Amino acid sequence: MNSYHNNKLEKNRLKKISIEGISKSYGEVEILKSISIDVLEGEFVAILGPSGCGKSTIFNIVADLEDCNDGKVDINGKLSYMYQKDLLLPYKTIIDNVSLPMILNKEKKNKVYEKVKPYFETFGLSGYENKYPNELSGGMKQRANFLRTFINSNDIMLLDEPFGALDSITKDSMQRWLLDVRKKVNSTILLITHDIDEAIMLADRIYVISKKPSVVKEEFVIDKFYYNEDKLENIVKLKKEILNLL
Ligand SMILES: Nc1ncnc2c1ncn2[C@@H]1O[C@H](COP(=O)(O)OP(=O)(O)OP(=O)(O)O)[C@@H](O)[C@H]1O
């Protein structure tokens, strides 16, 4: 595979996440087999693979929640992460939920409010600061979760199936929303998904991984000029190619 990073234009861009040949087994069961993945500064990269192939295991190793048996991970910056079922505390308002990481970091509440308030507009949550989670729709709750992740660190964000629990209409609007937010922020994002459409729609680059023991099967650069809703035939072709790999 001729890696994207060998391209001269990309050579000087900072690697925010470098995963080099990681392997992981649980007892006798081999889950990951020498997986290598890079994420450059400001990039949106998706790891796409079938259910149970070890995507969350990669995520946990990157977040340092689990050790790998072999290989290494280098993180250049501050990580935050969001899970599919990230929960908002029901007895706290949205602004308090979003502020939680900073409050836990012993920052003063008023100062934290000042910092987070402007982002309610960016994240489409304006007017919902003092509402409680049960007053928000599923999509809005995920936006609030997303904002909390962003507040924790907007440098590098790991998103594990962030829209997996949403119905398909809400999911579609959330994906469009995320593309829009991304234009306003300069975060580096690593997304884990088993949804091919989601990966193509959101990512600049996709790593397709196989069933376990998982290996990287292929890396795709998603040029949005070539893969967009006006050129559906290109998307269909790419989807077929990816499906054949899975
Ligand atoms: N602590 C553990 N002990 C034993 N096996 C585990 C452990 N954690 C995960 N596994 C196994 O490792 C495999 C990969 O799990 P993982 O959750 O990383 O997959 P995934 O690709 O994220 O799955 P999904 O898409 O369904 O969320 C699964 O077969 C799972 O049963």
The ligand as a Gaussian input file, in Angstrom:
#p B3LYP/6-31G(d) Opt

LIG

0 1
 N      -11.917000      -7.291000      28.092000
 C      -12.140000      -8.197000      27.138000
 N      -11.900000      -9.505000      27.371000
 C      -12.118000     -10.432000      26.413000
 N      -12.544000     -10.126000      25.159000
 C      -12.789000      -8.852000      24.874000
 C      -12.606000      -7.808000      25.853000
 N      -12.925000      -6.618000      25.263000
 C      -13.297000      -6.910000      24.003000
 N      -13.214000      -8.222000      23.775000
 C      -13.505000      -8.916000      22.500000
 O      -12.699000      -8.298000      21.510000
 C      -13.412000      -8.211000      20.277000
 C      -13.372000      -6.787000      19.787000
 O      -14.178000      -5.955000      20.634000
 P      -14.408000      -4.405000      20.318000
 O      -15.437000      -3.923000      21.286000
 O      -13.103000      -3.713000      20.288000
 O      -15.013000      -4.477000      18.839000
 P      -15.764000      -3.345000      17.994000
 O      -15.251000      -3.454000      16.610000
 O      -15.655000      -2.030000      18.661000
 O      -17.253000      -3.888000      18.077000
 P      -18.631000      -3.100000      17.865000
 O      -18.621000      -2.513000      16.506000
 O      -19.631000      -4.209000      18.019000
 O      -18.699000      -2.079000      18.961000
 C      -14.812000      -8.730000      20.542000
 O      -14.860000     -10.051000      20.060000
 C      -14.957000      -8.701000      22.040000
 O      -15.777000      -9.748000      22.478000

